[in-house]
Amino acid sequence: MADKDTTHFGYQDVPVEEKANKVAEVFHSVANKYDFMNDLMSLGIHRVWKRFTIELSGVRTGNKVLDVAGGTGDLTRHFSRLVGEQGQVILSDINSSMLSVGRDRLLDQGISNNIDFVQANAECLPFADNSFDCITIAFGLRNVTDKDAALRSLTRVLKPGGRLLVLEFSKPNNPLFSKIYDAYSFTLLPAIGQLVTGDKDSYRYLAESIRMHPDQETLKGMMEQTGLERCEFYNLTGGVVAIHKGIKP
């Protein structure tokens, strides 16, 4: 078990100050093939998960939205359309490679007039208090070194009445399905990663990081500890993924 000076990097215990760099190496490695691998690994289902996140967001014209760990910009693209010319979307990611891929992708699609790009750490976001109507973090929280600090930071920059949505891998609620999922994650997933990207280790880390992430009820409790209210979660695909929602009072 990790002590106060160490933290989890997958199944390894590493010094706290080293985790961010190790995670960065993973995403520098996978950035260029990230979207393709998402489609391949999830059989395209990740698009359904993200669509449901958009529906839960309640984002409308003129809103200001922060997409943390936004990577290649899937959610940002949809939010840009919803907020319109009077709104603003900030695509934020700690990893420069992921942010560059996302920026280039959105520019290539002609989507940039209401989007800003900010490289930032979720644990200490460089935005003023009460800035955003909605904040999303999709498949990013499990890679953060201090999840409690990140949730406090996210809550701080959310406007009163605003929504925080955390889309993340979680714990399947069927034991048999969980065993099948484990076999896929630790056998097939690294093999696909090796075949497509030449990087088996990064995809093994991604599988391990999912197992080390808090379960649904634990994450709900962590969000409530930051002061968020009406916290709830929605299990998708048998609990492989969950969307947690909280409202800032």
VOKOL-457016 format. One record per residue (C-alpha): residue number from 1; residue in one letter; x, y, z. Coordinates in steps of 0.1 Angstrom, whole numbers, plus 5000, padded with zeros to 4 digits. Each point is the difference from the previous one (the first is absolute). Example, Ala and Ser with C-alpha at 12.3 -4.5 7.8 and 13.67 -1.06 7.14 Angstrom:
! VOKOL-457016
- i,aa,east,north,up
- 1,a,5123,4955,5078
- 2,s,5014,5034,4993
***
This chain:
! VOKOL-457016
- i,aa,east,north,up
- 1,m,5000,5000,5000
- 2,a,5013,5035,4991
- 3,d,5009,5022,5030
- 4,k,4999,5038,5001
- 5,d,5033,5003,4981
- 6,t,4990,4976,4973
- 7,t,4970,4995,4977
- 8,h,4987,4974,4975
- 9,f,5012,4999,4965
- 10,g,4979,4971,4988
- 11,y,5010,4972,5024
- 12,q,5033,5016,5009
- 13,d,5007,5022,5029
- 14,v,5021,5030,4988
- 15,p,5011,5032,5017
- 16,v,4972,5026,4999
- 17,e,5022,5025,4981
- 18,e,5007,4974,4972
- 19,k,4964,4990,4991
- 20,a,4992,5030,4979
- 21,n,5031,4994,4978
- 22,k,4992,4963,4996
- 23,v,4964,5007,4990
- 24,a,5013,5027,4976
- 25,e,5023,4974,4983
- 26,v,4970,4977,4995
- 27,f,4979,5027,4983
- 28,h,5029,5014,4980
- 29,s,5003,4964,4987
- 30,v,4964,4994,4991
- 31,a,4988,5035,4989
- 32,n,5002,4995,4963
- 33,k,4980,4968,5000
- 34,y,4977,5009,5030
- 35,d,4968,5004,4980
- 36,f,5005,4970,4979
- 37,m,5008,4978,5030
- 38,n,4969,5013,5018
- 39,d,4978,4989,4972
- 40,l,5018,4967,4997
- 41,m,5001,4992,5037
- 42,s,4964,5009,5007
- 43,l,4985,4990,4967
- 44,g,4989,5036,4997
- 45,i,4980,4999,5032
- 46,h,5020,5029,5015
- 47,r,4981,5023,4977
- 48,v,4967,4989,5016
- 49,w,5015,5007,5035
- 50,k,5011,5034,4989
- 51,r,4966,5008,4984
- 52,f,4983,4992,5033
- 53,t,5024,5023,5018
- 54,i,4991,5028,4977
- 55,e,4963,4994,5007
- 56,l,5005,5001,5038
- 57,s,5020,5032,4997
- 58,g,4971,5023,4994
- 59,v,5023,5023,4981
- 60,r,4982,5027,4980
- 61,t,5006,5031,4979
- 62,g,5024,5025,5017
- 63,n,5014,4976,5026
- 64,k,5036,4998,5009
- 65,v,5013,4964,5001
- 66,l,5033,4985,5011
- 67,d,5010,4966,4985
- 68,v,5028,4988,5023
- 69,a,5023,4972,4988
- 70,g,4981,5007,4967
- 71,g,5027,4983,4979
- 72,t,4990,4998,4964
- 73,g,4969,5022,5004
- 74,d,4970,4976,4996
- 75,l,4980,5018,5027
- 76,t,5013,5034,4991
- 77,r,4987,4997,4965
- 78,h,4965,4993,5012
- 79,f,5001,5027,5026
- 80,s,5012,5026,4975
- 81,r,4969,4995,4980
- 82,l,4977,5001,5030
- 83,v,5014,5033,5015
- 84,g,5000,5018,4967
- 85,e,5018,5033,4992
- 86,q,4991,5016,5034
- 87,g,5014,4971,5019
- 88,q,5035,4987,5007
- 89,v,5016,4965,5003
- 90,i,5035,4995,5014
- 91,l,5017,4967,4991
- 92,s,5025,4993,5027
- 93,d,5025,4972,5003
- 94,i,5032,4995,5020
- 95,n,5016,4982,4972
- 96,s,5014,5021,4971
- 97,s,4999,4972,4975
- 98,m,4963,4993,5006
- 99,l,4992,5037,5000
- 100,s,5018,5005,4967
- 101,v,4981,4971,4984
- 102,g,4967,5014,5013
- 103,r,5008,5035,4988
- 104,d,5010,4989,4965
- 105,r,4970,4977,4997
- 106,l,4975,5028,5009
- 107,l,5018,5025,4977
- 108,d,4999,4975,4971
- 109,q,4963,4997,5006
- 110,g,4995,5038,4999
- 111,i,4990,5001,5037
- 112,s,5019,5026,5019
- 113,n,4981,5033,5002
- 114,n,4988,4995,5036
- 115,i,5027,4976,5012
- 116,d,5032,5008,5020
- 117,f,5027,4974,5008
- 118,v,5018,5000,5034
- 119,q,5026,4976,5012
- 120,a,4992,4995,5037
- 121,n,5002,4977,5029
- 122,a,4965,4990,5013
- 123,e,5013,5002,5036
- 124,c,5008,5038,4997
- 125,l,4979,5014,4972
- 126,p,5011,5035,4989
- 127,f,4965,5015,5000
- 128,a,4981,5023,5023
- 129,d,4974,4988,5025
- 130,n,4965,4995,4987
- 131,s,5009,5002,4963
- 132,f,4982,4972,4983
- 133,d,4964,4989,4995
- 134,c,5011,4964,4993
- 135,i,5032,4980,5004
- 136,t,5007,4966,4986
- 137,i,5029,4977,5006
- 138,a,4998,4969,4978
- 139,f,5024,4970,5006
- 140,g,5024,5023,5017
- 141,l,4994,4999,5037
- 142,r,5015,4966,5005
- 143,n,5034,5013,4987
- 144,v,5001,5029,5024
- 145,t,5025,4997,5029
- 146,d,4978,5015,5026
- 147,k,4964,4995,4991
- 148,d,4986,5018,5031
- 149,a,5021,5031,4991
- 150,a,4987,4998,4964
- 151,l,4964,4997,5011
- 152,r,5004,5031,5023
- 153,s,5016,5019,4972
- 154,l,4972,4991,4976
- 155,t,4974,5010,5025
- 156,r,5017,5033,5008
- 157,v,4998,5012,4963
- 158,l,4964,4988,4996
- 159,k,4973,5027,5003
- 160,p,4973,4995,5026
- 161,g,4973,4979,4984
- 162,g,5025,4987,4975
- 163,r,5005,4963,4993
- 164,l,5031,4978,5003
- 165,l,4999,4968,4979
- 166,v,5026,4973,5004
- 167,l,5000,4974,4973
- 168,e,5023,4972,5010
- 169,f,5006,4962,4999
- 170,s,4985,4984,5031
- 171,k,4991,4967,5015
- 172,p,4978,4975,4981
- 173,n,4970,4989,5022
- 174,n,4998,4964,4987
- 175,p,5027,4976,5013
- 176,l,5000,4979,4968
- 177,f,5002,5030,4978
- 178,s,5028,5014,5022
- 179,k,5021,4968,4994
- 180,i,4995,5003,4962
- 181,y,5009,5037,5002
- 182,d,5032,4992,5019
- 183,a,5010,4974,4975
- 184,y,4995,5025,4972
- 185,s,5018,5028,5018
- 186,f,5031,4982,5010
- 187,t,5004,4977,4970
- 188,l,4984,5014,4969
- 189,l,5003,5037,5006
- 190,p,5039,5000,5004
- 191,a,5002,4977,4970
- 192,i,4980,5025,4979
- 193,g,5021,5028,5013
- 194,q,5032,4982,4989
- 195,l,4986,4992,4966
- 196,v,4986,5035,4992
- 197,t,5024,5023,5018
- 198,g,5030,4979,5009
- 199,d,4994,5009,5036
- 200,k,4988,4971,5022
- 201,d,5010,5015,5033
- 202,s,4979,5032,4997
- 203,y,4968,4980,4994
- 204,r,5009,4977,5029
- 205,y,5003,5031,5022
- 206,l,4966,5012,4988
- 207,a,4984,4967,5010
- 208,e,5017,5001,5034
- 209,s,4990,5036,5006
- 210,i,4964,4991,4995
- 211,r,5002,4974,5027
- 212,m,5016,5024,5024
- 213,h,4973,5027,4995
- 214,p,4974,5004,5027
- 215,d,4967,4982,4996
- 216,q,4967,5017,4993
- 217,e,4990,5006,5036
- 218,t,5034,5011,5011
- 219,l,5003,5026,4973
- 220,k,4966,5013,5008
- 221,g,5011,5004,5036
- 222,m,5031,5018,4989
- 223,m,4980,5025,4979
- 224,e,4977,5006,5030
- 225,q,5030,5007,5021
- 226,t,5009,5030,4978
- 227,g,4966,5015,5007
- 228,l,4982,4989,4969
- 229,e,4963,4992,5005
- 230,r,4975,4977,4983
- 231,c,5028,4977,4991
- 232,e,4990,4969,4980
- 233,f,5014,4976,4975
- 234,y,4988,4981,4970
- 235,n,5015,4966,4991
- 236,l,5005,4994,4963
- 237,t,5009,4967,4983
- 238,g,4995,4980,5032
- 239,g,5021,5023,5021
- 240,v,5031,4999,4978
- 241,v,4995,5037,4999
- 242,a,4981,5024,5023
- 243,i,4991,5036,4997
- 244,h,5000,5019,5033
- 245,k,4981,5033,5002
- 246,g,5002,5026,5028
- 247,i,4985,5035,5003
- 248,k,5018,5029,5018
- 249,p,4977,5017,5025
***
